[in-house]
Amino acid sequence: MKIQIEIDDSVLEDVFVTAIEGGSNYWYHLSINAVCLIRDAVPREEESCLSVATFKAVMKGVEVPIHDAEDIEEQIGLISLETMADRLSKLATSDDKWTLQAHMNEEGDSESADIVFQYLTMGEAIYG
């Protein structure tokens, strides 16, 4: 079942920042290629914070590859505008839906952001 949910950009930006700056550091890696893609779309002069720049780049249509922290050569997922809607819909109908709801209620933390970021990256929560 696919559902339509409306999520404010500020909620998604909060998830990116919380996950990239700490909640998901144990499993993800942004390769030099990914950082170049992000910075080509959102230069440091426009946004100095890489986590915010990553969110903005995705929102501009950049497909950001995500690699495994333990094997940085292995791409384990991709975040893009194209994949986000389906993955958020899948999250909203899963047992992990509380994580998205927590962020929508401004009660999210690093644990909930990590799970949402895993869904955005891989379509499911694998790590944790």
N, C-alpha and C positions, 0 to 999 in steps of 0.2 A: 504494500500500500504506500502510495506517495502522497504526502500532505504538503500543503503550502503554508509556510509560516513566515511572518514578517519579523525580521530581526534588524534593529537599528545598527548602522555602521559603527557607532560608538561601542556597542556591545562586542562586535567582532574585533574591533581594534583593541579593546581591553583583553580579549582572549589571546590575540597575537602577542601583545606586550607581556602579559603574565606568563604565557607558555614559553616564549622565546627567551625571556630574561630569567627564567628559573624553573618553571614548572615542568618543562620537557627536556631540560638539558641532559638528562641521563640517557636519552635514546636518540635524539636527532642531531644532525650536523648540517650546517649550510656550507656547501663547497665554495671554493673561490669562484667557480662559474656561476653559482646561484647568487652570490653577493654581487658579482658584476652585472647580472641581469637586473637585480634589484636597483643597484646604483645607476644603471643606464636609464631606468625609468624614473627614479627618485634620487637625484644627486644629493650628496652630503650637504650642499649649500641650501637645499630645499628642506631637508629633514636629516638632522644629525643622528637621530636614534635609529639604529638598524631595525629594531622590531617594528617600529611605526612605519619605517620605509618599506619593510616587507609587506605589511598590510596594504599600504598605498599602492605598491607595485602590483599586487594581486588585483586590487580594485581597478587598476588601469589596464588589466588584461594580461599581465605577465604570468607565465606558468613557472612557478618556483619549484625546482626539484629539491626533495628532502632526502638526505642520506643518513645512513646508520652511524651512530656515534662510535660504535666499536669497530666498524669496517667502513671507513669514510669513502671508499670506492663504490660501495653498494647503495644504489638509489632504492629507497623503500617506499617512496610516494611522491606525489606531485600536488601542489595546491594551485588551483586556478579558479577563475570565475565560473568556468564551465563545470567544474567538479563540485564546487561548494554547495550549490542548491540541493543536488541529490544527496550529498553526504550529510548536510544539515537535516534534511528530511528523514534520512535513515536514523540519525541520532535522535531526532524528536519522537520517533516511534520505538526506540529501543529502551532497554532497562537503564541505560545511562542518560536518559532524557533529563534527569534532575540536574546534570551538569550545565546544560544549556539554560535551563530555567533559573538556576542560581545566578548566572551572569545576566540574564534578562531582568532579574530582580535586584541587580547591583549587589549581590551577595556572593559572587564568585571568588575563588581563591586559586592557588597554584595547582591544587589537585583537580578541581573542576576544569580549569583552563587546559591542563594537560590532556584530559580525556577529550575535550572538544577539539583540541589541536590534533590529536591522533585521528579522530574522525575526519577532520578537514584534510589530513595528509593521506590516510590509508583507507578511509571508509569504515573503520572499526577501531576499537580500543584493543591493542595488542600488548602494550607494555603496562607495567604498574604493579 
